[in-house]
Amino acid sequence: MTKRSRRLLLVSENFQPRTGATAQLMTDLANDLVGFGWRVTVVTATPDRETPSPSKATKVVRLKKTQIRQNRNGVFSKALRGVHFLISSLIWCLVRGRQGDVILIVSNPPFIGLLGPLLHTLKGLPYVFLFQDLFPETAVISGLLPPSSPVTNTMRWLMSWVCRNSASTIVLSDAMRQQLIRDLGQRTPIAVIHNWAVEQAHALPRAVNPFAAEHGFQDCFTVQYSGNFGRLHDLETLLDTASILIKHPVQFVFIGGGAKQAQIDASCEINGLTNILRLPYQPRGTLPYSLGACDLAAISLMPGAENSMAPCKFYGILASGRGVVLVARRNCDLAQTVLNAGIGVVVEPGESAALAEELLQLSKQPERVQAMGDRARSLYTERFGRERSVTAYAHLLEQLQ
């Protein structure tokens, strides 16, 4: 069977037309792998909104969603949707999967990985598992699971089972790889393939940026947080910084959604933070303007999360030529990258006063801010990028033939 006749089953709960990072990244990947000779079938829970397939050679199977009326961001609701997607995907692959297929399984929900060893045992199909974040460690860090309990230990064993039986396990950073080796040992092949910028900013000064003008902050020094307000993100440090700078001309813009969205809204209401603007996720076509509508772009991580996840927004920030405001432990790999490359500032969680002072200084030093952005764009070109990452995926999958 030739490579061109082989089919890749890409199992991802999130896909276009959703606007989250995973959905957009997997849409890019499905589209680009066609150029390497794969016939791609995407199995997803994302409903159709009259959106065409990413390419003529890509088929999208949209499994019927379960009807859940509860809070869409609630843990229980997400778990139920994840279980439904696992069962539906298993049934579809058992019925429609055939000899010669290769399966790429994208975590989130994390237990979707169980699909791999089940199909490997029942159908003899090889699979690759992509960790978006290292579960259950991320659930422990966020407080959803205790560090040691029957449930936590069972989930650790199941994820180990998924990795041991995979042809390869993909993680998003060297720090994640080292953490997974500590967790599992060298019992499974582990590949590091970075994510990429799904879009990058147009080269427009903020003063003439239509997105900034539409929302009224084109004339103010702006720090932007764009992406998921997730449980692993430390928003409190940024919100406290905004409170300190309430009387200064520094604007904070939060674009996105997620579990901590209510925290932003509550802080604005309680503390009267008129220097914070919160906006929903933006359509992909708007991102080149929204990503460029700031002087600096923020990433914030809870202590312990640095080795268990790799924030997707990092790549969009670099590609857009913006300096990074990183809230994370200084000894983590991401912080060292920011500091060593001179592309931004790093403060640890809770160091709001230090961050406020740094931002005040930077607001008066446009040349320094511009230099950070220029170095960030150069770093992205030298080390990252969609073509580089998709090629790595293609080479890995070719080894399964």
GUVEX-782757 format. One record per residue (C-alpha): y, x, z. Coordinates in steps of 0.02 Angstrom, whole numbers, plus 50000, padded with zeros to 5 digits. Layout:
BEGIN
     py     px     pz
      Y      X      Z
...
//
This chain:
BEGIN
     py     px     pz
  50000  50000  50000
  50166  50077  49948
  50316  50086  50058
  50410  49968  49944
  50278  49834  49969
  50279  49850  50157
  50366  49725  50267
  50464  49758  50425
  50470  49617  50552
  50631  49640  50649
  50619  49535  50807
  50792  49511  50883
  50848  49361  50985
  51027  49393  50927
  51075  49406  50745
  51215  49347  50631
  51317  49238  50641
  51334  49282  50826
  51478  49399  50865
  51398  49504  51003
  51364  49688  50975
  51175  49674  50962
  51186  49535  50833
  51304  49635  50723
  51210  49799  50742
  51043  49718  50696
  51123  49632  50547
  51184  49802  50486
  51013  49880  50516
  50919  49743  50423
  51036  49756  50277
  51031  49946  50265
  50842  49968  50286
  50820  49871  50124
  50898  50023  50039
  50754  50128  50105
  50626  50017  50021
  50580  49898  50161
  50565  49711  50141
  50642  49649  50302
  50601  49485  50387
  50709  49449  50539
  50636  49338  50674
  50778  49273  50783
  50832  49133  50899
  51008  49131  50827
  51040  48964  50740
  51099  48954  50560
  51280  48909  50527
  51269  48911  50339
  51271  49100  50344
  51184  49189  50200
  51052  49321  50229
  51122  49497  50247
  51047  49544  50078
  50937  49469  49943
  50788  49568  50007
  50807  49508  50187
  50728  49347  50249
  50790  49271  50411
  50672  49160  50511
  50772  49060  50638
  50654  48994  50770
  50694  48827  50849
  50793  48846  51009
  50744  48767  51173
  50864  48634  51237
  50938  48703  51398
  51088  48614  51471
  51126  48734  51612
  51260  48869  51618
  51229  48973  51463
  51269  49133  51560
  51158  49087  51707
  51011  49201  51744
  50886  49059  51752
  50946  48985  51587
  50938  49154  51501
  50763  49184  51569
  50702  49016  51505
  50775  49048  51333
  50695  49220  51332
  50523  49153  51376
  50539  49021  51241
  50587  49154  51114
  50440  49264  51166
  50315  49123  51146
  50390  49063  50982
  50395  49239  50910
  50215  49272  50962
  50154  49113  50878
  50253  49149  50720
  50192  49329  50708
  50011  49280  50743
  50016  49151  50604
  50127  49241  50477
  50098  49424  50518
  49982  49519  50402
  49900  49687  50383
  50025  49821  50337
  50172  49743  50431
  50273  49852  50548
  50365  49771  50695
  50531  49827  50769
  50563  49735  50933
  50738  49733  51008
  50751  49714  51196
  50859  49576  51271
  50773  49477  51332
  50685  49632  51401
  50515  49550  51415
  50515  49517  51227
  50435  49689  51224
  50272  49608  51281
  50259  49545  51102
  50216  49721  51048
  50054  49758  51142
  49997  49578  51118
  50014  49589  50929
  49943  49765  50928
  49788  49702  51019
  49768  49536  50928
  49824  49585  50752
  49816  49775  50749
  50001  49787  50702
  50100  49944  50748
  50267  49917  50835
  50423  50009  50888
  50518  49953  51042
  50707  49971  51053
  50781  49977  51228
  50959  49911  51230
  50957  49945  51417
  50820  50005  51534
  50744  49854  51618
  50709  49821  51761
  50822  49961  51823
  50977  49873  51755
  50927  49714  51848
  50909  49816  52008
  51080  49898  51985
  51164  49730  51955
  51080  49653  52107
  50971  49529  52014
  50812  49612  52077
  50777  49710  52237
  50736  49896  52215
  50557  49867  52271
  50468  49700  52271
  50312  49625  52191
  50418  49554  52050
  50512  49717  52019
  50355  49823  52025
  50265  49704  51908
  50408  49712  51783
  50406  49903  51792
  50219  49903  51755
  50240  49782  51610
  50380  49884  51531
  50275  50041  51551
  50132  49949  51463
  50250  49905  51319
  50307  50085  51300
  50133  50163  51316
  50066  50057  51173
  50215  50076  51057
  50212  50194  50909
  50381  50249  50973
  50511  50191  51099
  50693  50203  51048
  50835  50227  51171
  51022  50241  51137
  51069  50403  51225
  51001  50566  51295
  51037  50503  51470
  50928  50350  51440
  50790  50460  51371
  50790  50571  51525
  50788  50419  51638
  50641  50344  51543
  50546  50508  51555
  50575  50508  51743
  50512  50329  51751
  50361  50346  51634
  50328  50530  51612
  50288  50600  51440
  50159  50466  51402
  50250  50390  51254
  50352  50457  51107
  50537  50428  51141
  50671  50438  51007
  50859  50439  51034
  50955  50342  50901
  51136  50304  50938
  51221  50141  50897
  51371  50142  50782
  51540  50060  50756
  51513  49891  50673
  51697  49897  50624
  51843  50014  50650
  52030  49988  50664
  52145  49982  50516
  52271  50124  50518
  52416  50016  50573
  52541  50054  50712
  52528  49926  50851
  52709  49875  50819
  52656  49802  50650
  52479  49752  50695
  52461  49565  50656
  52337  49537  50799
  52455  49615  50926
  52601  49518  50853
  52506  49354  50859
  52472  49376  51045
  52640  49450  51090
  52603  49627  51149
  52653  49731  50999
  52796  49814  51096
  52702  49856  51257
  52590  50002  51304
  52419  49920  51296
  52248  49955  51371
  52110  49852  51292
  51935  49807  51350
  51837  49732  51205
  51657  49674  51224
  51537  49605  51352
  51599  49567  51528
  51425  49603  51594
  51350  49626  51767
  51336  49814  51739
  51522  49832  51703
  51647  49874  51839
  51794  49762  51799
  51862  49765  51976
  51936  49939  51955
  52029  49886  51797
  52089  49724  51877
  52152  49816  52031
  52242  49940  51918
  52326  49796  51829
  52382  49729  51998
  52460  49896  52043
  52551  49904  51876
  52610  49723  51879
  52794  49775  51876
  52773  49909  51744
  52769  49889  51554
  52580  49911  51538
  52479  49769  51460
  52292  49742  51489
  52196  49644  51357
  52017  49585  51389
  51926  49524  51233
  51750  49455  51244
  51644  49356  51366
  51499  49366  51486
  51442  49351  51664
  51602  49423  51741
  51723  49320  51639
  51758  49214  51793
  51804  49370  51891
  51945  49408  51769
  52009  49229  51773
  52002  49220  51963
  52093  49386  51984
  52231  49331  51866
  52254  49167  51958
  52245  49233  52135
  52353  49388  52107
  52469  49316  51974
  52425  49451  51849
  52543  49411  51707
  52506  49580  51629
  52327  49527  51586
  52282  49433  51428
  52103  49369  51406
  52041  49321  51234
  51870  49266  51169
  51755  49367  51058
  51836  49394  50890
  51755  49364  50720
  51697  49521  50634
  51835  49506  50505
  51966  49514  50643
  51896  49669  50728
  51988  49796  50619
  52149  49721  50685
  52098  49685  50865
  52020  49858  50890
  52182  49937  50833
  52294  49828  50940
  52299  49950  51086
  52348  50125  51139
  52192  50158  51242
  52024  50069  51254
  51924  50047  51414
  51741  50064  51461
  51686  50027  51639
  51514  50054  51716
  51442  50012  51885
  51374  50162  51982
  51196  50194  51923
  51216  50107  51756
  51262  50266  51662
  51081  50320  51636
  51013  50147  51599
  51128  50087  51459
  51243  50153  51323
  51400  50047  51297
  51412  49993  51115
  51602  49984  51125
  51609  50174  51139
  51573  50198  50954
  51702  50070  50897
  51833  50154  51006
  51797  50326  50932
  51791  50265  50752
  51956  50173  50779
  52041  50332  50837
  52083  50272  51011
  52078  50369  51172
  51953  50314  51305
  51987  50251  51480
  51818  50274  51563
  51776  50204  51735
  51613  50290  51783
  51543  50429  51890
  51615  50595  51832
  51447  50683  51827
  51368  50562  51702
  51340  50616  51521
  51467  50495  51450
  51604  50554  51568
  51567  50735  51525
  51579  50693  51340
  51749  50612  51364
  51815  50755  51469
  51743  50899  51367
  51800  50825  51202
  51972  50785  51270
  51965  50606  51208
  52023  50512  51363
  52031  50498  51551
  51894  50469  51679
  51906  50389  51850
  51765  50339  51965
  51738  50158  52016
  51868  50110  52146
  51996  50241  52096
  52123  50112  52040
  52275  50202  52109
  52229  50361  52016
  52203  50264  51855
  52369  50174  51875
  52460  50339  51895
  52370  50412  51743
  52414  50262  51635
  52596  50270  51688
  52603  50451  51634
  52516  50417  51469
  52632  50272  51431
  52772  50402  51425
  52673  50529  51323
  52636  50454  51151
  52595  50624  51077
  52458  50652  51206
  52387  50478  51175
  52387  50508  50987
  52298  50675  51009
  52161  50592  51111
  52137  50465  50973
  52131  50596  50837
  51998  50695  50931
  51900  50535  50960
  51894  50495  50775
  51840  50674  50736
  51701  50663  50865
  51635  50503  50787
  51633  50582  50614
  51544  50738  50676
  51411  50660  50787
  51390  50474  50754
  51398  50342  50618
  51302  50200  50539
  51227  50302  50397
  51164  50437  50515
  51084  50311  50634
  51005  50199  50502
  50930  50353  50418
  50852  50400  50585
  50776  50225  50598
  50709  50238  50421
  50629  50407  50451
  50547  50348  50612
  50476  50192  50529
  50410  50292  50381
  50299  50388  50502
  50205  50227  50540
  50136  50217  50363
//
